[in-house]
Amino acid sequence: MEAEEIKLNKSYKMNQSVKLNTNTMDLLLDQTECPVARMRLFSDGINQNTRLFTPEEVIGDRACIACGNCVDACPVVRDKYRFVFAQNQRTSMALENMVGVECRRCYKCVMVCPQV
């Protein structure tokens, strides 16, 4: 059912793909590591090739544009490093390496990522 059909029928039930994505999102957010790269792949991201449809393990910084927003927003990075200037350290992969299991699950990195 398309979004317009849902509005016309006033039916707001989730279709199967949305349920699958919601379940996937719950799995991604329940992990202890920094979630921004996983959430970016879960969303539309840059294009169809970078979307995540299953709860598989995601590594690296696919589709990261290295804007550094996630690094700037992270309270763990702010407490440990104050500010990260090196451009190669301003990616979601670098954030995951810096934060590791110390992630507080505040999801600020997800909220500021332009690719999510």
N, C-alpha and C positions, 0 to 999 in steps of 0.2 A: 504494500500500500504506500503510495506517495504521500508526502506531507500535505499536499492540497486535498487529497481524498480524505485524509484523517480529519482535517479541519471541517470539510463539508459534512462528513458523517458524524462529527463530534465524538469520534471514538479516539481515545487516547491510550489504547493498549499498546504495549511495546511489541514490535515484531520480533521474530526469532533472531535476526542478526543483531538487534539492539540488546536483547537479553544476553547473547553470547558476548558482546562487547562489554556489557556491564559486569558479567562474571569475570572476564579477562581483566578489566580495570580493578576489580576488587582484589584479584590475585596480585596484580602489579603493585598496588598501594600497600599491600600487607607485607611486602618484603622489607628487610631492614636497610637495604642499600638505597642510595639517592634515586628517586623515581623519574627524574626529568627526561632522560633519554628514552626510557620505556614508554612514558606517556606521550612523547612526541611521535613515536612510531605507532602508537595506538590511535592517534588522531590523524587528520589528513596529511600533516607534515608538508613536505615540499611537493610530493606527487604520489600517485598510486603505488609506485614501487617501494615506497618506504613505510607502508602501512603494516601494522601488526594485527593479524586476525586470530592468532592462537597464543596461549600463555607460554610460549617457548622462551627459553633464556635469551635475553638480548644483551649483546656486548658491543662496545665501541661507540662511535658518535655519528652513526648514519644520519644524514640530513641536518646535522648541526651546522649552523652558520657562524659559529664562534663569535656571537655578539657579546657574550659575557654576562648577560642578564641573570642567568641562573647562579653564577658565581657571586655576583654582587648581592643577590637576594638571600643567599644562604647564611643563616645565623652561625652555623658551625665554622664556616670559612671566616666570617667576620671575627669570631672569638679567637680562632687559632692564628690567622694570618693578617688580620686587619684589612688588607686589600691586595689583590693579585694584579700585577701590572703586565706580566709577560703574556702576549697574545696567544701563544700556544698553550697557556694554562687557563684560558678563558673559554673552555669548551665543556660540554656536558660530560665527556669522558674524563677530563681532568678533574671536574667536580666530584665525580664518583670516586676517583682515586684519592682525592684530598679528604673527603668526608668519610667514605667507607661505612662501617657499621655505626658510626657516631651520628648518623642521620636522625634528626628529631621528628621526622615525618610531619613537618609543618606545611609541606608542599608549596612553599613560596617559589621554589625553582620552577615548578610546573606552571604556576599562575603567571609568571613573567616571561616564559618562553614564547617567542613569537611563532614558533613552529607547532605549538600544541593547539 
